[in-house]
Amino acid sequence: MKYAIIIPDGCADEPQESLQGKTPLQAAQIPAMDAVVQAGLVGRANNVPAHLPPGSDVANLSLLGYDPNTYFTGRAPLEAAAQGIDLGPEDWAIRCNLVTVQDQVMKDFTAGHISTEEATVLLAAAQEALSDPRLEFVPGVSYRNLLLYRGAGQPAPFTMETRTTPPHDLTDKSVSDDFPRGAGSAMLNELMAESMALFAEHPINQARLAQGKLPATNIWLWGLGKTPSLTPFFDLHGKHGKMITAVDLLRGLAALIGWERIEVPGATGYTDTDYAAKGRYAIDALDTTDIICVHVEATDEASHEGDVAGKIAGLEQIDQHIVAPLHAALKARGDYRILVTPDHPTPLRTKTHSHGYVPFAMAGSGVEVDAAQTYDEVTAGASPHEFLEGCQLMSFFLGE
């Protein structure tokens, strides 16, 4: 039996006035996703418990079958795992965005999608200015970077109750009430303030401004935590998996559960990603694994930008270049199951992740066929297939 999971990140949404009351899923031309429903069933799952933040970290833990109430210890440690960074018992990882804050408003949580090369230079400057040997900036991809705190046998100043705010939740909003608070926050706020002074006249930003681009005004620290202990997926389900993604969060989750990560040329983690290449690599992987999981960030990025046309375009690209060819390849190989589901909703109205159910479509060997015809939030809401605890969906998908 071969299994495929396609995750159009954040694609679940609300009805849009600009779409005559339809959601992006209802408005998009997605015949391959609809075909999955028609060959099987549609349902809905709640991947984020109400008391936990509605981020991709919690949601994807749940989607992959891990109860976030047990396993969630923060977002940044998952991204550290993607880079092969080992964290000791007193070490913490902290997500470090490069952002554009102007007049105390989060103008852009990506600093204009700053390049990895530019980000690396800025973080090197920040590292050189540090006087605390316990702290280390680690460049990632574009605006997505890390700060490590090495405890060296001493308790860290942070706790899991230290309050931080994801910058993508603050788009076009005032940041004045959303700086870190609680244990260890003085250190985080000081680092953020120091970066603002350091970056103001930096040649990287001067060059960006001259090119009409947004500057990286400062670092934004959030999502701190310690490495979780995740039981290997094979130990739980007896199946091997591989992950295709351009996002360190999913790379880290894959590493922690024992899945191989496949790097696809042209996969960017943005709306300009090479969808067709992801589809081709997924099909090739079917020969060497039980489960192939394809994560696409584009629909979430469009949501954060409030770009309804971009969100629909991303859905249609995923449908055409990933779902359709992968479903066909699965059917040609014999027994199979396919699952299409986002991790969490990201409404265009708020431009942020939210709690709530997401629709899933499932088809394949042994999957009952219901009467549903389309893949969208409304059809899923009428389905009897409902998982209040989204972490239970994986066992249902695997037929356990």
N, C-alpha and C positions, 0 to 999 in steps of 0.2 A: 504493500500500500504506500502510495506517495501522497504527501500533503503539501499544500501551498497556502500561505497566509499573505494577504496584501493589506497593508495599512495606509490608507490615504489620511494622513495625520490631520486631525482637527476638522474634517470635512463636514461633520454634523453641524446643523445650523438652524436658524429660525426662518419663518416666512419673510420674504423681502418685498417691500412695497415696490421696488424697482423691477421686481420679477413677477408682478401681478399676484402677489401673495404666495408664490412658490418658494420653496427652499432651493439653494443651489443644486442639491441632488435631484430635485424634481425638475429643475429647469435645464440641467445638463443633458446632453445626448450621450447616454451611457448604456448602449445596448448590451455590452458584454456583462456588465454588472446585473442588469435586468435578467439576462439569460441565466446567470447563476441562481437568482431567485426562482425563475421559472422551472429550473431543473431540480430545485430543492426547496429551501425554505428561507424565510426572513424572520428576524427577531430583534430583540434589543437587549443591551447589557449596560449595567452601571459599573464603570470601572473605578470610580473614585468615591470612597466613603465620604459622607458629608463632613466629617471632622478633619479630613486631610486636605491639603491644597490640591486644586484641580490641575496639576501639572502633568507633563508627559512622563515624568519619572514614576509617579504613582500609577498613572493610567496604564503605562506599558508593562509595569510589573504585573498588574492585574490581568492585562490582556494575555500575557505569556503564562498565566496560571499560578502566579505567586500572590498570596494574600498580602496586600500592602500593610495591613494592621500588624502583621508579623515581621515583614521583611524591609519596610521602608525606613531608611536611615538618612535621607537627604539625597539631593540630586547630584551634587558635585562629585561624590565618591564614585558614582556610576561612570562619570566622564573620565575620572582619573583611571579607572580600570581599562577604559578604551585605549589609553596611552601606555598601558603596562606599568602604571605607577603603583607600587606597593605602599600601603599606609599601615603604620604601626598602631598599636592599641591606643596611643595618645595623640595620634596624628589626625588632622582634619583636612578635608579638601573643601574649597570655597569657589563657587562659580564666579568668574571675573569677566563681565561684559565690557567691551569698549562702547561707550554710548555718546550721544549728543544731547546735552542738557542746556537749554537756553532760557534765560529768565525764569529759572526754577521749573521749567516744563520739560518733560521727556520728549524731545523732538524726534529722536530716532534711537531705538534700543540696539541698533546694529552699527551706529556711527556711519550711516550711508553705505552699509555692507562693505566696510573697510577690508582691504585685501589682507591675506595672511602675512604677506611680507611686511606691510606697513604696521600691522598689529605687533609683529615680532620685534620690530625696532622700538616701538613705543614701550613695550613691556620690558625690553632690555634697559631702557632709560629708567623705568620705574624700579627695576631690580637694583640698578647701580645706586639709586638714591636711598635704598633701604639701609637701616642701621640695625635691624633685628635679624640675626642669623637663623632664626626659626622660620622665617618666611621666604617663600620662593614662588616667583611667577613662572607659569608654564604656558607657553603659547600653544594654541590649538588651531582651529580653523576660523579665519576671518575674525569676527567679533567675539567668538566663543572661546574663552580661555579659562585658566584656572589659577588660583592662589593656593599654595600648600602651607599648612602650619605643622611643623614638626615638633611634637611635644617633648621629645628627648627624655622620656621617662617621667615628665611632670604633667599634671593635669592641665588641659587647655582651658583658656578662659571662657570658652563657648559651652553652650548646652543645646540640646535639641529644642529648647524653648526660645533660643535666641531668634528674634524676629527679623526677617529680611523679606524684601518684596522683589519678585521677578520684574525686571525692567519692561518686559513685553506686556505686563499688566498695567503699565503706566503710560502707554502711548498717548500723546497729546494731553496728558494730565499733569497737574502739579506734583512735584516729588517732595515737597516740603514736609509732609507727614509720613513719608515712606522710607526714610533712612533707617539703617539698622537700629534696633532697640534691644535692651536686655543685656544679659551676660556677654561680655566680650565685645559689645557694640562700639565702645570707645575706640578700640583698636581699628575696627573696620571703617568707622567714620573718619578717623584720622588719615588712614591710607587713601580713602576716596578724595578727601580734601587736598592732600598732598599731590595726588595725581592731577588735579585740576590746575594747580599752579605750575606743575612740571610740564604739562602738555600744551599750555596756552601759547607759548611761542616756539614750540618744537618744529623743526624743519618739515616733518611729515605733515603736520597740520597746516603749515604755511603753504606747502605745495598743494594740498587738497583744496584749500580755499582759493588758491590761484586758478585751479582747474574747475571751480564752481561746485566743488563737492563739500559735503558736510564734514566738519572736523570731529575728531574723537576728543571731546572735551574732558573726559575723565573715565576712570574705571567705575564699575558698579558691582558691588560684592553682594552675593546672595546664594541661596541653595546649599548652605554648608552642611556637612555631615561626615560621618565615619563609614568605613567600608562595611556593607552588609555581608552576612554569611548566607549565601544562597545555595540550597541543595541542587546539585547538578540535574539538569532536565532529564538526562538519560536515566538517572537513578529513580526519578519519579515516574517516568513514562516509558522507559525502555526504547526511546527513539533518539536518533541524532538529528541535529538541526544546523542550518546555516543561515546567516543574516546578511541581507543586502541593504545598506543604508549609507547616507553621507553625513549622519549626525552622530557625534561622539556618545551621546546618551544611549542610543540603541547599540552602538558598538560595545560600550561598556557592559550593558546588560547581557549581550551575547557572550562576552568573555566570562562574566561571572556565572552564567548557567552552563558553560561548556560548549557553546555553539561556535563554529568557525565563522569568521567574518570575511565576506567577499568584497573586495574593493573594485568598484566599477569605474573605469575612465569616463569622465564627463558627468559623474554624479556630483552635484554641487550643494545639495541641501537647500536649494532655492528654486524659484519657478523656472529657471533656465536649465534645470537638470536634464540629462539625457535619458528620457523615459524609455526609449527603444532599447538602449544599451542595458538598462536594468532588466527589461523583459528578456533579452537574449541571455544574459548571464544567469537569470533565474532558471530558464529552461535548461541550460547546460548543467546547472547544479543538480537537477533531478536525478542524474545518473549516479551521483556520489553521496546522496544524503536521503534521509527519510522525509525531512521537513525543510522547505525553503520558505523564508519569510522576507518579503520585500516591503520595506518602509519608505514612504515618499513624504518628504517634508513640505513640498510645494503648496499644498492646499492650506496648511497651517500658516505658512508665511503670507499667503495672499489674505488670509483672514486677519492677521495682525496688522496688515496695511489697509484693511477695509476695502479691498479690491474685489468686488463681486465678479467682474468679468474674468479676472485672473484666477479666482477660485473655480469658476466653471470651466475655464480652459484647462486648469490642472486636472480636474476630474475627468475631462474628456481625453486628455493625454494618457492618464493612468488606465482608463478603460480601453483605449485603442491599442496601446503599446505594451501594456503589462497584463491586464486581466484577460483580454481576448486571446493572445497567443499562448499564455501560460495555461489557461483552461483547456485550450485545444491540445496542447502538448501532454497535459495530464491524462486526458481522455484517451489519447493514442497509446499510452503506456499501460493501460489496464486499470486495476483498482486504484481509486484516488479519492481525495476530498479537498475541497477548496473553500477558503473562508476569506471574505472581504469585510473589513471592519475598521473604522477609525478608533483611536484611543480615547478621545474626549471630544466634546463639542468646542468649537472656537467660533462664537458668533461674530459675524461681520459688524454688527451693531456696536458691540463692546470692544472688539479687537483683542479680546483676552480669552484665555481658556476658561471653561466653566464646568460646574458639576452638571450631572444629568445623564440620561440614557443616550447611547449611540446605537444606530442600526447596524445589524450584521446580516450578511447573506452567506448561505452555506449550501453546498451541493456535493454530490459524489456518491460513492458506493455505500449503500446502507442508509443514506439520508432520506427521510421521508419527504414526499413532495406535497406541498400544500397548494392552496389556490392563489397565492399572491403572485403578482405579475411584475411589480416594479420595486426597485431598491431605493427607498427613501425613508425619512423619519415618520411620515404619516402611516405608510403601510406597515412599518415595523411596530408602531404603537398599537396597531390593531391585532398584532400576532399573539398567540398564546405562548410563544417561546420568549420567556423573559428571565433575565438573570439579575436579581438585585445585587448579588455579589459577583461582579464580572469575572473574578478569578476562577469561577466554576465553568466558564464557557470553554476553556481549553480541554477539559476532560470530556465535555459533550462533543466537541469537534473531533477529538481523537477516538470517539466511540467507546470510551471506558465505562 
